Amino acid sequence: MDTDGQHPVRQGSTRTQERGAVGRTLGVEEEFHLVDPDTLEVAPGPRASAAALAGEAGPHVHPEIATTQLETATGVCTSLAQLRAELAGARAEAAAAAERDGLVLLPASTHPWSSWHTMPVTPGRRYEAMVERWAGLAQQQDICGCHVHVGVPDLDTAVAVLDRTRPYLPVLLAMTGSSPFHDGVDTGYESWRTLWWTRFPHAGAPEPLGDADGYRRVLAGLVASGVVEDGSHLYWDVRPSARLPTLEFRLADVCTTLDDAVLHAALVRSLVRVLAGRAWRGEPVPELRPEQLRAARWRAARSGLSAPLFDPLRGELVDPGAAVGALLAELEADLADAGEWDEVTARVQDLLGRGTSAARQRSTWLRTGDRRAVAEQVVREGRPGGPDGRRRVRGTGAAAARRG
């Protein structure tokens, strides 16, 4: 839900020598639920959480607001191969930390049936302050997310890119849904996390900010209102990081598989490079009604890639495959220049063929009627070593059914 690893607000600059740095680096933060390998129930991991708080769970593992969650953060990466290795290593560190409590990782934005009532708040002043500020909203955040940081060395460029991302956010969201269930109910959504998250008054996509000063004015107003303490608590879908020279995309559900996490990060980084180029050429920010954008975001959360998406610029429904294809068409030249086109298109075709994590979870539920089978599938698919990784999940079959 939250991380304090943000970066300092930079002074604005559009100097030519900095343009080549845009999109050169990227990193990913992932959040995971902790579950018992026998019952597959969400379970507190006090040892894992304490180790993460003390910096003893590994360099990539951090605490989260609940002791039933852990967060990982990759190092700074420059290639997709490096990112994949970092993600696998970070998941392995988190899995080892979870084993301190005899638990395993569940990489999806919601758990198939557990409730926030079973998720104790992590001890520590930061998390206590969040509960003091947001009360029940903070206590009920039984959701996890995936955040992508893309290197952008100055705040003016970061804001110029942010302002231009808004039409593309719904299709990026639609490709990452992993939260169809909440409190044991099939919500009918692919990303229930998006709806749950939207309860915060500072969630979603901000209106165009214009430049670094515009960002600072909006942030100052939100701080004055008491909604946030500082920029690290902005829960926008995209925000300039408060401590690192990056633009941070926070809209995605947790990507259950490493392939999908790498794909999402690759698309986000390419989009940043493309939109930065448009800003430098003086191309205008697309005019977009906030009502249209909210409708498009809702539609993406509702049905992911399994039904038409709403194009907020054209004001009409479009086939999800066509929407993804249109995004790829805009990024093709950049991805080809970066040597990433073949990998990205292969991963896209794979995703379109097998569906999102949410679609696969729902398919398992409809086929088996067994919530534990859904959780087992997510745990298996998200193992650091892939579905055939060594850590066994024991909550399956007749024994698990009897425990249900």
Disulfide bonds with the S-S distance in Angstrom:
none
